Every structure is written in structure tokens, then in C-alpha cells.
Amino acid sequence: MTIGIELLLAADIRIAAANAQFAQMEVQPGIFPLGGATYRLPREAGWGNAMRWLLTGDPFDAGQALRLGRVQEVVETGRQLTRAIELAHRISAQVLLGIQTTLASAHLALTDGEVAAGDAIRDQLRRISVSDDAKEGMLSFIERRPAQFTGR
């Protein structure tokens, strides 16, 4: 509830248990969400969807959270941490520079707009393409073997 949703909205990927219950209920005692829900939720769920929950403080379940884009997956109750760790392992198996640059580009688009993110792509690509990991990735693809990335 409340701050939990604020933390959820600040995360890159969110997993919910099937029995999870949510509420952004700050308006009920006469305050408002202080941790970013007033600007993150409209961006992620659309204006009408965000206002429906922000202005009423009504609770909603994991299925509704999935439909609103507040979570990306709903899993069997008790399996949420296991699934989050599985995704973390999947992400950590990727090239670190690619992950870092993908996040930087996406955050730049959100903060400064798509034009700024588009303008930055050439420099970002130039930095990545000369990395040892990019060379290893291409070589492993050609040689049809698993890549051995070093983070450089």
C-alpha cells in the first residue's frame, strides 16, 4: 500500500504474487502521494487509469495491476521472489554495457524526450561498438559458441 506502490513504480521490472493487493490511498486521509505516483502512474497507466486509483484510494488486485502496467508479471503466490531472481539471472547473463546503455537511453527518453534519446544513440553506439564485449559477442556469434563477456 502507498509507499510500497511508490517503490514499485520506481523499479524497472515488477513481479506480483497472485494474491497481492494494492492501494494508493493517500487521498483518503487528506494528503496525496509524495513518492512519485502522481507523475509515474499517469505516464505508465494513462491519465484516466491513474486518476481512477489516485483520486479514490480504492484497493486493486494483481490482475488489475498487470492490466495497468504496474506489474509486468503475476505469478503463483510464494513464487514472486523466485521469479524475480530468475529474471535477474537472465538480465545478468547479458552484456553489462548493453544493459547500462539500454537503461540510460530509456531514462533519457523519459526525462529529456525521444529526440534527445535519439540524438544520443550515435555516441552510445560508438562507445559500445569498440568494447571488448561487443567484439566477443560478434565473434561468438560467428563461431556459434556462447560468449564470454568481461564487462569491458
Contact map, one row per residue, 1 for C-alpha under 8 A:
11111000000000000000111110000000000000000000000000000000000000000000000000000000000000000000000000000000000000000000000000000000000000000000000000000000
11111100000000000000011111000000100000000000000000000000000000000000000000000000000000000000000000000000000000000000000000000000000000000000000000000000
11111110000000000000000000000000001000000000000000000000000000000000000000000000000000000000000000000000000000000000000000000000000000000000000000000000
11111111000000000000000000000000000000000000000000000000000000000000000000000000000000000000000000000000000000000000000000000000000000000000000000000000
11111111100000000000011100000000000010000000000000000000000000000000000000000000000000000000000000000000000000000000000000000000000000000000000000000000
01111111110000000000000000000000001110000000000000000000000000000000000000000000000000000000000000000000000000000000000000000000000000000000000000000000
00111111111000000000000000000000001000000000000000000000000000000000000000000000000000000000000000000000000000000000000000000000000000000000000000000000
00011111111001000000000000000000000000000000000000000000000000000000010000000000000000000000000000000000000000000000000000000000000000000000000000000000
00001111111100000000000000000000000110011000000000000000000000000000010000000000000000000000000000000000000000000000000000000000000000000000000000000000
00000111111100000000000000000000000000000000000000000000000000000000000000000000000000000000000000000000000000000000000000000000000000000000000000000000
00000011111111000000000000000000000000000000000000000000000000000000000000000000000000000000000000000000000000000000000000000000000000000000000000000000
00000000111111000000000000000000000000000000000000000000000000000000000000000000000000000000000000000000000000000000000000000000000000000000000000000000
00000000001111100000000000000000000000000000000000000000000000000000001100000000000000000000000000000000000000000000000000000000000000000000000000000000
00000001001111110000000000000000000000000000000000000000000000000000011110000000000100000000000000000000000000000000000000000000000000000000000000000000
00000000000011111000000000000000000000000000000000000000000000000000001111100001001100000000000000000000000000000000000000000000000000000000000000000000
00000000000001111101000000000000000000000000000000000000000001000000001011100001000000000000000000000000000000000000000000000000000000000000000000000000
00000000000000111111000000000000000000000000000000000000000001000000000001111111000000000000000000000000000000000000000000000000000000000000000000000000
00000000000000011111000000000000000000000000000000000000000001100000000001111000000000000000000000000000000000000000000000000000000000000000000000000000
00000000000000001111100000000000000000000000000000000000000011000000000000001000000000000000000000000000000000000000000000000000000000000000000000000000
00000000000000011111110000000000000000000000000000000000000011000000000000000000000000000000000000000000000000000000000000000000000000000000000000000000
10000000000000000011111000000000000000000000000000000000001111000000000000000000000000000000000000000000000000000000000000000000000000000000000000000000
11001000000000000001111100000000000000000000000000000000001111001000000000000000000000000000000000000000000000000000000000000000000000000000000000000000
11001000000000000000111110000000000000000000000000001000111100000000000000000000000000000000000000000000000000000000000000000000000000000000000000000000
11001000000000000000011111000000100000000000000000001100111000000000000000000000000000000000000000000000000000000000000000000000000000000000000000000000
11000000000000000000001111111000000000000000000000000101111000000000000000000000000000000000000000000000000000000000000000000000000000000000000000000000
01000000000000000000000111111111100000000000000000000000100000000000000000000000000000000000000000000000000000000000000000000000000000000000000000000000
00000000000000000000000011111111100000000000000000000111100000000000000000000000000000000000000000000000000000000000000000000000000000000000000000000000
00000000000000000000000011111110000000000000000000000001100000000000000000000000000000000000000000000000000000000000000000000000000000000000000000000000
00000000000000000000000011111110000000000000000000000000000000000000000000000000000000000000000000000000000000000000000000000000000000000000000000000000
00000000000000000000000001111111000000000000000000000000000000000000000000000000000000000000000000000000000000000000000000000000000000000000000000000000
00000000000000000000000001111111100000000000000000000000000000000000000000000000000000000000000000000000000000000000000000000000000000000000000000000000
00000000000000000000000001100111110000000000000000000000000000000000000000000000000000000000000000000000000000000000000000000000000000000000000000000000
01000000000000000000000101100011111111000000000000000000000000000000000000000000000000000000000000000000000000000000000000000000000000000000000000000000
00000000000000000000000000000001111111000000000000000000000000000000000000000000000000000000000000000000000000000000000000000000000000000000000000000000
00100110000000000000000000000000111110000000000000000000000000000000000000000000000000000000000000000000000000000000000000000000000000000000000000000000
00000100100000000000000000000000111111110000000000000000000000000000000000000000000000000000000000000000000000000000000000000000000000000000000000000000
00001100100000000000000000000000111111111100000000000000000000000000000000000000000000000000000000000000000000000000000000000000000000000000000000000000
00000000000000000000000000000000110111111100000000000100000000000000000000000000000000000000000000000000000000000000000000000000000000000000000000000000
00000000000000000000000000000000000111111110000000000000000000000000000000000000000000000000000000000000000000000000000000000000000000000000000000000000
00000000100000000000000000000000000111111111000000000000000000000000000000000000000000000000000000000000000000000000000000000000000000000000000000000000
00000000100000000000000000000000000011111111110001000000000000000000010000000000000000000000000000000000000000000000000000000000000000000000000000000000
00000000000000000000000000000000000011111111111111100000000000000000000000000000000000000000000000000000000000000000000000000000000000000000000000000000
00000000000000000000000000000000000000111111111000000000000000000000000000000000000000000000000000000000000000000000000000000000000000000000000000000000
00000000000000000000000000000000000000011111110000000000000000000001110000000000000000000000000000000000000000000000000000000000000000000000000000000000
00000000000000000000000000000000000000001111111011000000000000000001110000000000000000000000000000000000000000000000000000000000000000000000000000000000
00000000000000000000000000000000000000001111111111000000000000000000000000000000000000000000000000000000000000000000000000000000000000000000000000000000
00000000000000000000000000000000000000000110111111100000000000000000000000000000000000000000000000000000000000000000000000000000000000000000000000000000
00000000000000000000000000000000000000000100011111110000000000000000000000000000000000000000000000000000000000000000000000000000000000000000000000000000
00000000000000000000000000000000000000000100111111111000000000000001000000000000000000000000000000000000000000000000000000000000000000000000000000000000
00000000000000000000000000000000000000001100111111111100000000000000000000000000000000000000000000000000000000000000000000000000000000000000000000000000
00000000000000000000000000000000000000000100001111111111000000000000000000000000000000000000000000000000000000000000000000000000000000000000000000000000
00000000000000000000000000000000000000000000000111111111000000000000000000000000000000000000000000000000000000000000000000000000000000000000000000000000
00000000000000000000001100000000000000000000000011111111111000000000000000000000000000000000000000000000000000000000000000000000000000000000000000000000
00000000000000000000000110100000000001000000000001111111100000000000000000000000000000000000000000000000000000000000000000000000000000000000000000000000
00000000000000000000000000100000000000000000000000111111100000000000000000000000000000000000000000000000000000000000000000000000000000000000000000000000
00000000000000000000000010110000000000000000000000111111110000000000000000000000000000000000000000000000000000000000000000000000000000000000000000000000
00000000000000000000001111110000000000000000000000001111111000000000000000000000000000000000000000000000000000000000000000000000000000000000000000000000
00000000000000000000001110000000000000000000000000001001111100000000000000000000000000000000000000000000000000000000000000000000000000000000000000000000
00000000000000000000111110000000000000000000000000001000111110000000000000000000000000000000000000000000000000000000000000000000000000000000000000000000
00000000000000000000111000000000000000000000000000000000011111011000000000000000000000000000000000000000000000000000000000000000000000000000000000000000
00000000000000000011110000000000000000000000000000000000001111111000000000000000000000000000000000000000000000000000000000000000000000000000000000000000
00000000000000011111110000000000000000000000000000000000000111111100001001000000000000000000000000000000000000000000000000000000000000000000000000000000
00000000000000000100000000000000000000000000000000000000000011111110000001000000000000000000000000000000000000000000000000000000000000000000000000000000
00000000000000000000000000000000000000000000000000000000000111111111000000000000000000000000000000000000000000000000000000000000000000000000000000000000
00000000000000000000010000000000000000000000000000000000000111111111111000000000000000000000000000000000000000000000000000000000000000000000000000000000
00000000000000000000000000000000000000000000000000000000000001111111111111000000000000000000000000000000000000000000000000000000000000000000000000000000
00000000000000000000000000000000000000000000000000000000000000111111110000000000000000000000000000000000000000000000000000000000000000000000000000000000
00000000000000000000000000000000000000000001100010000000000000011111111000000000000000000000000000000000000000000000000000000000000000000000000000000000
00000000000000000000000000000000000000000001100000000000000000001111111100000000000000000000000000000000000000000000000000000000000000000000000000000000
00000001100001000000000000000000000000001001100000000000000000001111111100000000000000000000000000000000000000000000000000000000000000000000000000000000
00000000000011110000000000000000000000000000000000000000000001001101111111000000000000000000000000000000000000000000000000000000000000000000000000000000
00000000000011100000000000000000000000000000000000000000000000000100111111000000000000000000000000000000000000000000000000000000000000000000000000000000
00000000000001110000000000000000000000000000000000000000000000000100001111100000000000000000000000000000000000000000000000000000000000000000000000000000
00000000000000111100000000000000000000000000000000000000000001100100001111110001000000000000000000000000000000000000000000000000000000000000000000000000
00000000000000111100000000000000000000000000000000000000000000000000000011111011001000000000000000000000000000000000000000000000000000000000000000000000
00000000000000001100000000000000000000000000000000000000000000000000000001111111000000000000000000000000000000000000000000000000000000000000000000000000
00000000000000001110000000000000000000000000000000000000000000000000000000111111000000000000000000000000000000000000000000000000000000000000000000000000
00000000000000001000000000000000000000000000000000000000000000000000000000011111100000000000000000000000000000000000000000000000000000000000000000000000
00000000000000001000000000000000000000000000000000000000000000000000000000111111111000000000000000000000000000000000000000000000000000000000000000000000
00000000000000111000000000000000000000000000000000000000000000000000000001111111111100000000000000000000000000000000000000000000000000000000000000000000
00000000000000000000000000000000000000000000000000000000000000000000000000000111111110000000000000000000000000000000000000000000000000000000000000000000
00000000000000000000000000000000000000000000000000000000000000000000000000000011111111000000000000000000000000000000000000000000000000000000000000000000
00000000000000100000000000000000000000000000000000000000000000000000000000100011111111100000000000000000000000000000000000000000000000000000000000000000
00000000000001100000000000000000000000000000000000000000000000000000000000000001111111110000000000000000000000000000000000000000000000000000000000000000
00000000000000000000000000000000000000000000000000000000000000000000000000000000111111111000000000000000000000000000000000000000000000000000000000000000
00000000000000000000000000000000000000000000000000000000000000000000000000000000011111111100000000000000000000000000000000000000000000000000000000000000
00000000000000000000000000000000000000000000000000000000000000000000000000000000001111111110000000000000000000000000000000000000000000000000000000000000
00000000000000000000000000000000000000000000000000000000000000000000000000000000000111111111000000000000000000000000000000000000000000000000000000000000
00000000000000000000000000000000000000000000000000000000000000000000000000000000000011111111100000000000000000000000000000000000000000000000000000000000
00000000000000000000000000000000000000000000000000000000000000000000000000000000000001111111110000000000000000000000000000000000000000000000000000000000
00000000000000000000000000000000000000000000000000000000000000000000000000000000000000111111110000100000000000000000000000000000000000000000000000000000
00000000000000000000000000000000000000000000000000000000000000000000000000000000000000011111111100000000000000000000000000000000000000000000000000000000
00000000000000000000000000000000000000000000000000000000000000000000000000000000000000001111111000000000000000000000000000000000000000000000000000000000
00000000000000000000000000000000000000000000000000000000000000000000000000000000000000000111111101100000000000000000000000000000000000000000000000000000
00000000000000000000000000000000000000000000000000000000000000000000000000000000000000000001111111100000000000000000000000000000000010000000000000001010
00000000000000000000000000000000000000000000000000000000000000000000000000000000000000000001011111110000000000000000000000000000000000000000000000000010
00000000000000000000000000000000000000000000000000000000000000000000000000000000000000000000001111111000000000000000000000000001000010000000000000000011
00000000000000000000000000000000000000000000000000000000000000000000000000000000000000000000011111111100000000000000000000000001000000000000000000000000
00000000000000000000000000000000000000000000000000000000000000000000000000000000000000000010011111111110000000000000000000000000000000000000000000000000
00000000000000000000000000000000000000000000000000000000000000000000000000000000000000000000000111111111000000000000000000000000000000000000000000000000
00000000000000000000000000000000000000000000000000000000000000000000000000000000000000000000000011111111100000000000000000010000000000000000000000000000
00000000000000000000000000000000000000000000000000000000000000000000000000000000000000000000000001111111110000000000000000000000000000000000000000000000
00000000000000000000000000000000000000000000000000000000000000000000000000000000000000000000000000111111111000000000000000000000000000000000000000000000
00000000000000000000000000000000000000000000000000000000000000000000000000000000000000000000000000011111111100000000000000000000000000000000000000000000
00000000000000000000000000000000000000000000000000000000000000000000000000000000000000000000000000001111111110000000100110000000000000000000000000000000
00000000000000000000000000000000000000000000000000000000000000000000000000000000000000000000000000000111111111000000100000000000000000000000000000000000
00000000000000000000000000000000000000000000000000000000000000000000000000000000000000000000000000000011111111100000000000000000000000000000000000000000
00000000000000000000000000000000000000000000000000000000000000000000000000000000000000000000000000000001111111111101100000000000000000000000000000000000
00000000000000000000000000000000000000000000000000000000000000000000000000000000000000000000000000000000111111111111100000000000000000000000000000000000
00000000000000000000000000000000000000000000000000000000000000000000000000000000000000000000000000000000011111111100000000000000000000000000000000000000
00000000000000000000000000000000000000000000000000000000000000000000000000000000000000000000000000000000001111111000000000000000000000000000000000000000
00000000000000000000000000000000000000000000000000000000000000000000000000000000000000000000000000000000000111111111100000000000000000000000000000000000
00000000000000000000000000000000000000000000000000000000000000000000000000000000000000000000000000000000000111111111100000000000000000000000000000000000
00000000000000000000000000000000000000000000000000000000000000000000000000000000000000000000000000000000000111011111110000000000000000000000000000000000
00000000000000000000000000000000000000000000000000000000000000000000000000000000000000000000000000000000000010011111111000000000000000000000000000000000
00000000000000000000000000000000000000000000000000000000000000000000000000000000000000000000000000000000000110011111111100000000000000000000000000000000
00000000000000000000000000000000000000000000000000000000000000000000000000000000000000000000000000000000110110011111111110000000000000000000000000000000
00000000000000000000000000000000000000000000000000000000000000000000000000000000000000000000000000000000000000000111111110000000000000000000000000000000
00000000000000000000000000000000000000000000000000000000000000000000000000000000000000000000000000000000000000000011111111000000000000000000000000000000
00000000000000000000000000000000000000000000000000000000000000000000000000000000000000000000000000000000100000000001111111110000000000000000000000000000
00000000000000000000000000000000000000000000000000000000000000000000000000000000000000000000000000000000100000000000111111111000000000000000000000000000
00000000000000000000000000000000000000000000000000000000000000000000000000000000000000000000000000000000000000000000001111111100000000000000000000000000
00000000000000000000000000000000000000000000000000000000000000000000000000000000000000000000000000000000000000000000000111111110000000000000000000000000
00000000000000000000000000000000000000000000000000000000000000000000000000000000000000000000000000001000000000000000000111111111000000000000000000000000
00000000000000000000000000000000000000000000000000000000000000000000000000000000000000000000000000000000000000000000000011111111100000000000000000000000
00000000000000000000000000000000000000000000000000000000000000000000000000000000000000000000000000000000000000000000000001111111110000000000000000000000
00000000000000000000000000000000000000000000000000000000000000000000000000000000000000000000000000000000000000000000000000111111111000000000000000000000
00000000000000000000000000000000000000000000000000000000000000000000000000000000000000000000000011000000000000000000000000011111111001000000000000000000
00000000000000000000000000000000000000000000000000000000000000000000000000000000000000000000000000000000000000000000000000001111111001100000000000000000
00000000000000000000000000000000000000000000000000000000000000000000000000000000000000000000000000000000000000000000000000000111111101100000000000000000
00000000000000000000000000000000000000000000000000000000000000000000000000000000000000000000000000000000000000000000000000000011111111100000000000000001
00000000000000000000000000000000000000000000000000000000000000000000000000000000000000000000000000000000000000000000000000000000011111110000000000000111
00000000000000000000000000000000000000000000000000000000000000000000000000000000000000000000001010000000000000000000000000000000001111111000000000001111
00000000000000000000000000000000000000000000000000000000000000000000000000000000000000000000000000000000000000000000000000000001111111111100000000000000
00000000000000000000000000000000000000000000000000000000000000000000000000000000000000000000000000000000000000000000000000000000111111111110000000000000
00000000000000000000000000000000000000000000000000000000000000000000000000000000000000000000000000000000000000000000000000000000000111111111000000111000
00000000000000000000000000000000000000000000000000000000000000000000000000000000000000000000000000000000000000000000000000000000000011111111100000111000
00000000000000000000000000000000000000000000000000000000000000000000000000000000000000000000000000000000000000000000000000000000000001111111110000000000
00000000000000000000000000000000000000000000000000000000000000000000000000000000000000000000000000000000000000000000000000000000000000111111111000000000
00000000000000000000000000000000000000000000000000000000000000000000000000000000000000000000000000000000000000000000000000000000000000011111111111100000
00000000000000000000000000000000000000000000000000000000000000000000000000000000000000000000000000000000000000000000000000000000000000001111111111100000
00000000000000000000000000000000000000000000000000000000000000000000000000000000000000000000000000000000000000000000000000000000000000000111111100000000
00000000000000000000000000000000000000000000000000000000000000000000000000000000000000000000000000000000000000000000000000000000000000000011111110000000
00000000000000000000000000000000000000000000000000000000000000000000000000000000000000000000000000000000000000000000000000000000000000000001111111000000
00000000000000000000000000000000000000000000000000000000000000000000000000000000000000000000000000000000000000000000000000000000000000000001101111100000
00000000000000000000000000000000000000000000000000000000000000000000000000000000000000000000000000000000000000000000000000000000000000000001100111110000
00000000000000000000000000000000000000000000000000000000000000000000000000000000000000000000000000000000000000000000000000000000000000011001100011111000
00000000000000000000000000000000000000000000000000000000000000000000000000000000000000000000000000000000000000000000000000000000000000011000000001111100
00000000000000000000000000000000000000000000000000000000000000000000000000000000000000000000001000000000000000000000000000000000000010011000000000111111
00000000000000000000000000000000000000000000000000000000000000000000000000000000000000000000000000000000000000000000000000000000000110000000000000011111
00000000000000000000000000000000000000000000000000000000000000000000000000000000000000000000001110000000000000000000000000000000000110000000000000001111
00000000000000000000000000000000000000000000000000000000000000000000000000000000000000000000000010000000000000000000000000000000001110000000000000001111
